[in-house]
Amino acid sequence: MPYFDAASSAPLHPVARQALLAALDEGWADPARLYREGRRARLLLDAAREAAAEAVGCRPDELTFTSSGTRAVHAAIAGALAGRRRVGRHLVVSAVEHSSVLHAAATHEAQGGTFAEVPVDRAGAVSAAAYGEALREDTALACLQSANHEVGTEQPVAEVAELCRASGVPLLVDAAQSLGWGPVPAGWSLLAASAHKWGGPSGVGLLAVRKGVRFAPQGPADERESGRAVGFENIPAVVAAAASLRAVRAEAAAESVRLRALVDLIRARVPELVPDVEVVGDPVRRLPHLVTFSCLYVDGETLLHELDRAEFSVSSGSSCTSSTLTPSHVLRAMGVLSEGNVRVSLPTGTTAEDVGRFLQVLPGVVSEVRERLGAPVSVAPSPAAATSLVVDSLGKRCPIPVIELAKVIGEVPVGGTVTVLSDDEAARLDIPAWCVMREQEYVGEQPADRGSAYVVRRLS
């Protein structure tokens, strides 16, 4: 069964498995002790730190092992903000950061701080100039991911780092998705990553803090990991994480070329095979293994379920697959279609045959889901009976409001309007995205007794 969700968690690399098993026998003792077993464990821990630091591009004494990538992010933000409290309490992030960054920002705000989100374009990239404009005199920390976890778009880290340096603001880079593919561009002050993203074991994160960065670890003091990560080190997992990072880096150049070609094939063929599809993310400045596309008139949860039945494991940022029924904050920030969203992220070793079979299966699966939902086959004009129509989609979840809009748009004349009443959060994103795809005019959102009224003008 092809596993196409490496962006969530990559399969355990064979080198990681070998290192983990070996370290279980040799690295179980307390590395802080002076007896033989403790010294052996310390040697393993120090060697792992040196290997990981080399891959990150920092000194070994600048690198801390944490219990997860999320923990590394939270520790980095809290420590940097506390260390620079005299400068100010303002935090700058991009609108498409991982939720761990945004949750930390929300906590900071709840504690009296402030933060600003830098917007992105439809490809998911920030403008370095816009990021620079967001930096203020009281900015204590800036955060920017190296590449997006949902759409694969790479961010201008080097340019933003230079602007931050000129402003005297440290830059935290979340490198979770990109570190296995290569080092992060120079200029960062703090860096966070997670081993399970590159084929290491789960439960291991990396936090690097450059010398000279003001940093005050938060929480009760601890003697381990320079006080930046509490608790007994999981030495076998740490050893496996460092070993696998070195292994995937050695394979990255060749595997990147191979997987990029497969992703290029998906990006080109999906719109040809499936009508009404939007492929999102930057087509060039992107991770080599990840592609995201959204299908009009499709229930995301059903689509993923049907692909799973066809033995393809994929992910989604669609609101229909979320317990909160709100669309992905990444897709929302980009202003692209969220319904029927599919994220394909290929692990190392994915074959051309696997991708070929996926492209064979996908059109039939999407067609079947659309048929079940009563989606329109085409938007054919019909004799207009009214200059405006109102569609009541209250209480209906995505993609039903968009399907009902598509069914009636041909019933108004060119210049006429359709107003969709909806209380589904995804409609705020998907109706404007539908207008872009179908070349109709999105007039705007208006208040309603329940939910909102979304007005669309027919242009053709």
Order of alpha helices (4+ residues) and beta strands (2+ residues): alpha-alpha-beta-alpha-beta-alpha-beta-alpha-beta-alpha-beta-beta-beta-alpha-beta-beta-alpha-alpha-beta-alpha-beta-alpha-beta-alpha-beta-beta
